[in-house]
Amino acid sequence: MQSLPVYIDGKNCGTLDIRQDGLVSVFTARCGIKPVKPVRLYLYGGGKSALLGTMRPDGSGMSIVRRFSRAELRKLPENIEYAADRPMRESGGSDTLWRRGKMGCLISDGLIAIPADEARLGCVSDRLRRIEGRAYLIFERKK
């Protein structure tokens, strides 16, 4: 299962869980706030977006559950980074230009990014970074 952040009005207020259920992918978004007006939730990643749907009030917040077949998944962004009611601007984003290396690594002038599993590497969270929707461990390259 994959968990991603949900942003409403620019604030992180919940999670989007993506899991497989047989041949379909199930997207479940939960948010702990209740806005006055209906919230349309979009999926963002890789410079693309797609509408997930309108969240419904439930208990202490809002939620939405959507099921997608393999054919419907092709219409969504390939590497989903987050769900939100509007696109998020990168704060403090870097201008690092990454190029593909061997074994899934990304290489920059002075850095190397190695694919990582966030759940297993909580103790080095200061070195973890999301690039194109995937988690990577960042290290300085020796020259």
N, C-alpha and C positions, 0 to 999 in steps of 0.2 A: 504494500500500500504506500502511496505517495501522499504527503501532506504539504500544502502550500498556503501562504497567507491570503487572507481576504481583507481588502481595504474598502471602507466606506467613508466618504468625505475626507479622504487622505489619511485616515487613521486605521491602524491594524486592529481589527475587532473580531477576528475569527479565523477559521481554517477551512480549506477545501481539501477533502480527502478523495483520492482517486484509487479505485480498486477494481479488480477483475471479478466478474461473476459469470462464469461460464464463457460464453462468446461475447458478452457485452461488458463495456466499461461503465462503472457507476461513479458519478460525480456527486458528492454530498458536501454542500457548503452550509456552515452554521456560523451565525454571527450573534454576539451578545447584546446588540443594541436594537432599539425599536424606533426608527425614524418616523416622522409624521407622514411622509409620502411614500408610495411604493418605490422599491429599489430594484432596478434592472441590473443584473450582475453579468459582467463580461469576463472572458478569459483572455489574458495577454501573454505574449511570448514571441520572441524573435521578430519584433516589429509588426506583428499581426494581432488581430483581435477577433473574437467571435462571441455572440450573445449566448449566455448559458440559460438565462431566463429571469423571471421576476420572483424575488424572494417572498415567502409568506410568513406572517407572524406565527410563532409557536412558543408557548410558555414565556420564557424570559427574553426571547430574542426573535430571530428570523432564521429560516432555513429553506433550502431547495435541494431536491434530489432529481437528477437527470440520468437517463441510461442512453448510451450511444453504442450502435453497432460498429463494426470495423469500417464499414463504408461511410458512416456519419462522422467518424473520428478524422477522416481525411479532410473534412471541412474546417477542423479546429487548428489552432496554431500547433506546430510540430513539438516545440519545447515550451510548454506552458510554465510561466514564471510566477504568476499570481492571478487572483481574481479580484475585480474591483468594479465600482460603479462608474469610474472614469479612468483614463490612463494616468499612471503615476509618473512623475518626473523623477529622474535619478538625482538623488541628493549626494553631492560629494563624489560623483562618479569619476572614474579615471579615464584617461585617454589612451590606455594601454591597447596596443594593436596586437592581437593574438593570432598565431598561425598554427595550423595542425601539425603535430609531431607524431612520433610512433606510439603505438599502444594506447591511443586515446588522449595523450597528453597535449597540452597547449604550450606554445613557446613564445616568449616575448624577448626583447633585447636583453633585459637583465633578470627575467623571471621565468619560472617553469610552473605550470599548473598540472597537477596529477589528479585524475578522477578519484573521488572519495565518497564514502558512505557516511552521511552526517550523523546517523543514529549511533554508529560505532566510534565516532571520533569527537565526542563532546569535550574531551579534555584538551583539545587543540583548536577550539572554536575560534580563537583569534587568527588562525591561519586559514580558516575555511572561507571560501568566497563563491558566490553563484555567478556563473558565466553561461549565458545562453540557456538558462533554466537548469543547469546541472551544477552539482557541488564539486569543488576542486580544492585541494590543498595547495597553497602557494609557497614556493621556495625561491630563494635567490639562486641564480645560476653562477657557477664558477666560470671564469673566463680563461 
